[in-house]
Each structure stands twice: as C-alpha cells, then as structure tokens.
C-alpha cells in the first residue's frame, strides 16, 4: 500500500472511532447523586516521581477533615498502586488493566502527577495516563481555579478534556521521511456539555461574565464549531455577558493588570486550556500551587496540574516538594462530593498558608519547609476557630496594599 492510501485508511479509522464516541456521548447517563452513595469511595493514586509523596500528604489532610464521615461509614479511602511509568512501560499501556479496574470501583480519585514519555526519553512512546483516564472515564471537563486575593484575580477555567489536539495526539501519521500530520477533533455534543457546564457554574456562583477562548480566525472548522456552539448556548443565559478572545491575545491580557481582573469564567478547548491555565497559575505561585478537577457525569478525578519532577527525586529533594497543588485538588473534591463548607475551609487555609500569612515557605529545597511540615501548618490553620475571620482580615490587608 502506498503512503497516501495508508494515511487515508488510518484517517478513516479515526473518523469511525469519533462517530462512535459521539453516539456514546448522546447516550450517556445523567449526573451521579453523591448524596445517595454510602460510602463515597475516594481512591488515591500516587503516580510517579514526587507524586506518591505529595499525594500521601494530601490524603492526610482530607482524612483529617473527613474523620467523622469516615468513622460514620459515609466515606472510604482506598490507595491505588501501580500507575507508575515502570509498570505502564512493562505492560505497554497508559493505564494498566488492573489499575483501571480499581479506579472504576471508586467514585472519585485524588491523583498525583504521572510521567508522560517524550521523544528521546528512555521510556516507550505510550499515551499520557491522564489523557487515557479522562477518555476511559469520560471526564470531559477539566476545571481549574486560580485566585490571587491581593491582585483581585479570581478566575475559573473550564477546559474541554476529551477532544481537541490531545485526543488524537498519539495517532498522527508519518508519510515518508519528510511529512508528518497530526489531527484535532471537535464535536458538537462534546462542545455543548463543557460550555453548558461553564454557564451553569457562572449562573450558580453569580458570575456575570464568561469568555470563550479559541483561534477560530485561523482554525476555522474545529475552533469555529466550538465558538458557534458557545454563542448558541449563551442565548439561554441572558443575564451572563458572553464574549470571546483568541488564544494568543488572551495570553497577553492575562498579564495586563488593567484587563485581567475583568475575566471571571473562561471556557476553552483542550490545548489552549492547558497552556493558559499554566500561565494563570504563575500568578498564585506557580503550577505547584494549582489544582484541577476532571469531571464527568459518573466519575471525577482531582489532581495536581504539574509534572512528576523526577529530578527532585533523583537529587533526594522529594520531601521538599510543594503539596499545594494536589491539596487544592482535594478542596475541589470536597466541593464536588457535597462538602462545600469543608472545601471552603481548606481553600481559606491554603490562601493563608500559601499567599497571605506564609509562616512557612516552600522552595523545593532544604532552604524551605518539607511537604509534611507544610501540611501540618495547613491543618493547624484549619483548626483555628476564627479561620474565616482571620482569612477575611488578611484579604483586606492584601487589597489595601
């Protein structure tokens, strides 16, 4: 078979798979009701590199907050082993079958970072574990908050998780030695559900602006469909101001102090969301401080947004890794399963410890606190009966500067 015919056959198979996926989206079940589950099973997945270390600390914080619920049989924690680059390489799968089986027995998971091999690495070219889990569990919404009180920043990003450039990223074609092509996918049902979730969040949380981010002036077909769907759904929410920006200028406006505080809720395709949320996280201290939620109608996964930092492990610095990102994911987990007061308590403690009071500082080295010391600091802060009053006081001082 000549290279062109081979590429056509390959592309045809990708189209068939996506058409089947669209039918699955249309037939998906309604949202799970966590109030009817007993117990709610929370799985914790360490991952690679610094992952097991910081995830264990985040679990310790959650167990502290949920002690009464665990004792009452309402919550159960399960530790899931085996999502390591070594095991994934051994079985040549992004998620080993036995690990996936354990994940599916949990209602929600708290996950540490995992290594995704790139060209030149000693590992085989297997798909990202994150991408694979998101597709397998249909975790279509990646939700990432960024809040910096002293700069007036309070953003909520809704990144589409199962389509775009990442969904077909491992399945491009090489045509001879001189031509390679990758593929990007956007579907109407996939766009509708992430955009509607963003509008519903804005409505519920009384946020009066939502912004779509695309490159629809150049990527006219796939980004064009996403943007068209955005404005169709916007008509159903007349009290929310809907606008759109292109990804290149949006990266600039996030660093513009005159404009950035005006953005509130942003919804965007997969790749743009990955890039923009990493940039946004820098304002609150870097990706080590930012957590994310991967939401589907039946499952949800909460995680750090940074990588596995193998260099820190190699240099013996894992105990100094900042656990804030995965702990922030834990706060989002609490909100998702029906414990918003505990989630708010943890978020306030993270603000105080990481940005406002900062009695301990994380540097990633022996010049700063260990992750265990920082988690102890968070739990001591949460134990303060005047936590909210303390948080409000620090907020006021920060804004007065």
ABEGO torsion letter per residue (X at the ends): XBAAAAAAAAAAAAAAAAAAAAAAAAABBBBBBAAABOBBBBBBBAEBEAAAAAAAAAAAAAAAAAAAAAAAGABBBBBBBGBBAAAAAAAGBABBAAAAAAAAABABBBBBBBBBBBBGBABBBBBBAAAAAAAAAGBABBBBBBBBAAAGBBBBBBBBAABEAAAAAAABBBBEAABBBBBBBBBAAAAAAAAAAAAAAAAAAGBABBBBBBAAAABAAAAAAAAAAAAAAAAABAABBBBBBBAAAAAAAAABAAAAAABABBBBBAAAAAAAAAAAAAAAGEAAABBBBBBBAABBBBBBABBAGAAAAAAGAAAABBAAAAAAAAAAAAAAAGBAAAAAAAAAAAAAAAAAAGABBBAGBAABBBAAAAAAAAAAAAABAAAAAAAAAAAAAAAAX
